[in-house]
Amino acid sequence: MNKNIILQDLGNRDYKETWDYQETLFKKTVEMKIANRRQNAGLVTPNHFLFVEHPHVFTLGKSGDLSNLLVSEKELAEKKATFYKINRGGDITYHGPGQIVGYPILDLDSFFRDIHKYLRLLEEMVILTLAEYGLKSERSPGETGVWFDVGTPFARKICAMGVRASRWVTMHGFALNVNADLGYFDLMIPCGIKDKAVTSLNVELGKTRVDEAEVKEKLLKHFTALFEAKFITPEGGAEYI
């Protein structure tokens, strides 16, 4: 079992370019697993964790409803935003500047074979991170992601999640609003859930801006503990954290 995870921060990167890169890593791991099963190849499958920030983009999952996007292609262009239908679960999601996006590409055979547990641990990573800022966040029954004030008229979502898995290899992941422009969420029905607000960490803290590098460090710390994993450099060198 390999619990080393290759960590890369891709910076600001086009959504389609990042999606293609995810697919490349994902397919390579799946092919290695197939070779191990069919040919007893003995290959050690890698794990990856990608941090990225995207330019304004809306993505629609396999079970999504296009009517949840509330603007036309022309209006999207005017907002300098793009749109993609993609192969993750979930409905419509927005990504943009000021949002920390994480894509774990893990071989769950090295951790546990349980997609629901995987999602719950990703949520817990975010919940524990927000707690370090003095904020009490939680899960909303039947709705993946992380929220504040669930069950009240003030319920609001701060982190969206959507994953794909094949042969117990994951891709896609989570999007945590840290310094996000919340105006872009008005262009859609977030995750297809009506009458629920969206928020950002800087708004909750009453700050103009939150240090995103610090948030990433906290996320990685909690991910490491929850998954009993270790981050390494892309070259396979020293431990990252």
N, C-alpha and C positions, 0 to 999 in steps of 0.2 A: 504493500500500500504506500503510495506516494502522496504525502501531505505538504510537500513543498509547492509554493504557488509563485509563478513568475509574475512580478508586478511591473506594469508599465503605465506611466502617465502620458497620455497622448496629447495633452494640451487642448487647444481649440481645434476641432477637426470636423470636417463635413460628415453628415450622418451617413450617407451612402458609402463613403470611403471607409468609415469605421465599421459599418455593417459588413462590407465585403471582407474586411480584415478579420472580424469575428468569425465569419463563415469559414475562412481559410483555416483558422486555428481549430475551430469546432470540427470540421471535416477531417483534419489530420488526426485528431484524437480518436474520432469514431473509426477511421480506417485502421488505426493501430489496434483498437479493440477487436475489430473484425479479424485482423491478422492473428492476434493472440488466440482467438477462439478457433479459427479454422486451421491455422498452421502451427499453433503452439509456439508462436514467435518469441514469447518472453519479453516483449517490449514494455518499457515503463512509460505509461501515459502521463503527459504533462498536465499541469493545471495553470490557468492564467487568470489574472485580475487586471482589467483595463479601467483606468480612470480617464474620463474625457469630458470636455465641455463642447456642446454643439452650437452652431449658429441656429437661429430660429427655425424650428421644424416641428411638424405635427405628424405623428405616426398612428396608424390604425391597425390593431391586432386582428387575428383571424376571426374572432367572434364579434368584431366591432360593427357598428352601424354608421355608415358614412353621413347620415343625417345629423350626427353629433358634431360634425364640423359645420360651423355656423356661417362661414364665409365662402365666397367663390374663389376660383383659381386666380382671377384678376385681383381680388382683394388680398389674397395671400401674397402675390407678387408685390403689391403696393406696400405690404408690411415687411417685405424682404424675408419671407418665410417660404419653406418648401413643405411638401407633403408626400408621404410614402405609405403604402400598404405593406405590412411586414408579417413575418411568420412567428410572432410570439403570441401568447395568450393575452386576453384583455381587450379593452376597447380603445378609445382614442387618448393619446397622451401628447403633451407638449414638452419639447426640450429647447433650451436656449441659454444664453449667457447668464451667469450667476447661479447656475444649477450644477450640482455635482452628480455626474452620471457614472455608475459603476457597472461593469459587465464582467461578472465572474464566469469563466469557462472552465468548469470543474468536471473531473471524472468522479461522479458520486460513488462509484465502486470503492474509491479510496477513503470515503467518509461515511456515508450511509445511503441506503437505497430508499429514500423517502422524499418526494418532491414537496409535500406539505411541510415536513420538518425543515426542509431547505428554505422555503419561503418564510416560515416563522422565525428562523434564525436570522435571516436578512432583516426582517422587521425588528427583531430584538437588538441587532447591531445599531440600528437607527435610534431606537428607543433609549438605549444606554448612552448613546452619543448625545442626544438632546438633554438627557438628565444631567450631563456634565455642565450644561448651560443653565441649570436650574429649572428646566421645563419638563412637565409631566405629559408625555404623549402616550398613545395607546393604540391597540388594534380596534377595528370596527367589525363586529360580527358579519361574516359573509362578504366582506370587502377587503381585498388585499391592499396592504400599504400601511402607512402610519398617520395617525390623526390626533387632533386635540378636541377635547370637549365632546366626545362621542355621546350620542343620545340626547343632546341639547340643541336648541336653535342656533348655537354658535359653533357647531361641528365644522371643522375645517381640516383639509388634508395637506400635509407637508411633504410626504414622500410617496411616489407612485412606484409600482412594481409590475413587471411582466416578464415571464421567462418562457423559454422553449427548452425541451429536453428530448434527447433521442439516445437510446442505448445508455441511459444514465449519464449522459454528457449534457451540461447546461450551456445556455447562452442568453443574451439580453440580460436584464437585471433590474436596477433601481435608479430612480431619479429623485434627488433630495434638493428641495428649493432652499438655497442659502441666501443669495442676493438676487433672486429672480424678479424679472419685470412681470408682475402679476396681471397686467393688462392683457397679455397674450392669452391668458386662460379664459378671458371673456369671449374669445373667438371659437370656443368649443364648449361642449358639455363634458367636463373632465371625467374620463373613464366611463362615460355614459351615465353618470350619476347626477340626477337633477337636484337642485336646491341644496347643494353642498358646496361650501366655499373652499378656496385654496389659500394657503398662506406660505410665508417664507421665513426662514430663521431670523433674518435681520428685522423683519416686521415684528415678530414675537418678542424680540429682545429690545425693540425700540431703538435700533441702531441704523445708521446710514449704510454701514457695510460690516460684514463679519469676515474674519480671516479664513478664507477657504482652505488654505494649506493646513491650518490648525484643525479644521473640521475633518479633513482627510486623514490626518494622523490619528484622530480619535476613532474614526470609523475603522481604520485598519487595526488598531489596538483591540477593539472589541471583536472584529471578525476573527482575528488570530485566536483569541480565547475561546470563542463560541465554536469554531471549527477545528480547534486544536491543530492549527496549521502554522506554517512558517513562510514568510515572504522572502524571495530571493531576487536578485537582479536578473535582467534578461539574459545576461551572459552565464548565468548559473554560478555567480560568485558569492560574495559574502551575504549573510542574512541582512534583509532590508530593515526590519524592525525586530 
